[in-house]
């Protein structure tokens, strides 16, 4: 009888500890609220921040997709979502991992927290970083080993480039990898280069980027080349200058991200051309590749 009790107890503990994989996409966040917090002004601040526009895209796309759920409906598969914010006045603000599933982040956010504004930015940064890590893991599973090793050795930083990219240009100071299949309209260029002199300002960075693009990123029409769109001033956000590029003497354009010039040994930038398509995922994947590790 004692042996049977021990076996049953062990089985119960083991079953309880087994968690399934989380569901949903890293760009989605479930926000749980009850009747007392659903219309709270604080939750409006949270939603405004998390659904704010991603700068440097050709049309509006939010930082995160928010899925609002009432506390009474927060059950079953919804609890297994990978990103959850529980908006409540019962619990202190805190983060707990893997509450209902594996690879899950759950933030409890107290609506009366005296540091509420600071906390929502802290939570935003956490989800932003976790999504970047998720894309890095995806990139790693689809790694172009030869190209990644070439870039990492040559430029002294760990880069993980995916199999959809091929080497398009390589010299002592500059390497360009490209995703430009002839059977679709998607074009992506990633540029890595070592400046001969320290880059001391964003204007120098823009001039250097334009100079390289004019020389190496040319369009099919004679005299056409990629350049930064001057009418749309890039802004620095999360380590990258974000703006738009256009094709001089052409009609193409799209987002561009350029690494900050704080690292004097290497500059990277990437451009995307994907007409009539959301650009968020392309920029996120590109950011995951170009971020220094």
N, C-alpha and C positions, 0 to 999 in steps of 0.2 A: 504493500500500500504506500509506504514512504517513497519507494522508487517511482511509483506511478505519479505521485504528487510532484516530485522533483522534475520528472519529464514534462508534465503538463505545464509547470511553472516556467521551465526553460523554453518550451515551445511558445508560450504566450509572450514572453519577453522578446524572443527572436522575431516573432511576427510583428510585434509592435515597432521594432527598430527598423524593419525593412521599409524603405521609402521608394516610390517610383520616381522616374525622371520627371523633371519639371516640364510644363507645357508652355506654349506661347512663344513669341519672338522676343528677342532682347530689346527691340524698339517699342514694345508695348508695356504698359504699366497698369495694373488693376488698382483702382482707388476704392477702398471700402469705407462707407460712411453709414451712420445710423440716423434716426429721425432728428436727433438733437444737433447733429453736425452737418447734415446734408446741404443746408442752405447757409451755412456759416460763411462769413466774409473771409475767414482765414483759408478756407478751402478754395475760394476764388483766386486768392493769391497763388496758391500752389498750382492750380490748373493753368493760370496765366503764364507762369514760369515754364512749366513742363510742356505746354503746347505752343510756346513761342516759336517764331519763324527761324528757320535755319538760314543764316545770312550767306549770300553768295550763290544761291540757286536761281534758276531762271523763272521759277514760279513758287508760290507759297508751299512749303512743306514743313510740318511741325518737328520740333526736337524729339518728341515722343508721342505715340498714340495712346490716349488715355481711355481706359475702359471703366466706367463708373458702375459700381455694384452696391446695392443696399446690403446692410449687414445681414438682414433676414434671408437674402439670396446667396450669401457667401458660403457655398458648400460644394461638395462633390468635386468635379474636375476644375472648377474655378480656383479652388484652394491650391491646386498644384501649379498654378501659373508661376513662372520664374521670377517675376517682379511684382511685388505687392506693397502698397502703402495703406495701412489701416489708420484711418483718421478718427481719433477718439479723444474724449476728455477723461477717460478712465485710467489710461496707462501713461507712464512717462515716455518721452521720446527715446527710442532705442532701436537698434538694429539686431535682428536675429536671423541667422542663416539656416536654411534647410528645415523649416518648421513643418511643412506638409509634404515636401518633395525634395529630391536631390537637386543641387545646383540652383537653389532658390534664395532670393533675397527678400526679406520681409522687414519693412520699417513701420514701427508704431510711431505715430506723430500726434503729440498732444496739442490740441487746439489752443490751450491756455499757456503753452510754453513761453516764458518771458523772452526767449531768444528765437522766437518762431521764424522770423525773416532769415536769420542766419542758418537755422536748421534746414529750411527748405532748400537753400542753396547747397548746403552740405549733402543733403540727400540727392539733389540733382547731380552734383559732381560724382557721387558714388555710382549712380546708375549710368552716367555717361562713361565713366571709366570701365565699368563692368561690361558695357556693350562693346567697347573698344577691345577688351580682352577676349570677348566672345568671337569677334571678327578675326583677331590674331590666331585663335585656336582653329577657326575654319581655314584661314590661310595656311596654317601649318599642315593641316591634313591634305591640302591641295598644293603642296610646295613644289616649285621648280627648283630642285636641289642645286643644279649646276649654276643657274643664274643667281640664286640667292647667295651661294658661296662666293661667286665672283664679286658681287657688290659688297658683301660683308668684309672680305679680305681687302679689296681695293680702297674702300672708304672708311674702314675702321669702325663701322657700326653694324649691328646685327639687323639685317633686312631679310624679310621673308616674302618673296615674290611668288605669286601663284602661277600655275601652269598655263593660264590663258595669255601670259605675257611672253614675248620673245625679245631677244636683243636686237635692236634696230640700229644702234650706233655706239661705238666705243672708241675712246681715245685716252690719252694720258690723264686728262682732267675731267672728261665728260662721258657719261653713259646714259643712253636712252633705251628704255624698254617699252614695248608697244603691244597693245591689244587692238588689232584692227583687222578683223576677219572680213573677207570680201563678201560673205553671204549675209551680213547685217550692217546696220548703220552705226553701231556702237564703235566709238574710237576712244581709246585711253592711252595717254602718254605719261610716263613717269621719267623725270629727268634728275640725274644725280651729278653734281659737279663740285670741284674743289676750286674756290676762288683764289686767284693769285695774290690778292691783297685782302686784308680784313674788310668786311662789309660793315660800315659804321652807322648806317641809317636805312630806314625803309625805302627812301628814294633811290639810294644806291642799289638796294636789293631789287627794286622794280626795274631799274635800268639794266642791271645784269640779266635779269630774267627775260626782258624784252630782247636784249642783244642776242642771247642764246637762241631764243625762239625764232627770231628773224633769220638766223643763220641755219638752224637745224630743223625747225618745225614748219615746213613749207606746205602750202596748199597745191592743188593740181594746176591752178591757173598761174601763169607766169607773173612773178612779182607778188604773189600772195603768201602770207605767213601769219603765224600766231602772234598776238600781242595782247597785253593787258588792256581791258576796256577802261579808258581813263574817265569816262563819265560815271563810273560806278566805283567809288573809292574803296579799296580793300580795307578790311578791319582785322585786327589781331584778336584771335579767339582760340583758346586752348592750344597755344603753341604754333598756330598757322595763321598767315594772312589769307583771308578768304575774299574772293571777288569773282569777277567774270573775265573771260577772255573773248576776243573776237578774231576773225580772220580778216586781216588787212587785204583789201581788194577782193573780198569774198563775202559770203552770207552765212558762214558758220559761226558758232559761238557756244559758250557753256560755262560751267564753273571751273575755277582754278583755285588750288590751295598751294601756298608757298611757305616753306618752313621759316621760322623766325631766324634772324641773323645773329642771335646770341651765341650760337655754336659757330665759331669762326673757321672751322676746318672743312665743313661741308654744308652745301645748300641743296635742298631738294624741292621740286615742285611737281604737281600733277594736274593734268587737264582732262576733262570729260566732254565728249560730244555724244549725246543720246537724245535725239529729237523726239518730242511727244511722249517722253517717258519720265517718271519720277527719278530724281538724281540722288536722293538721300542715301540709298544703299551703296551706290558707286562711290560717293564721297567718303562714307564711313569705312568701306574696305580700303580705299586709297589712303585714308588717314592712318589706318592700322598698319599698312605697309610702310609708310613714310615716317612714322613716329620712331624716334631713336629708342633703342633698347640697350 
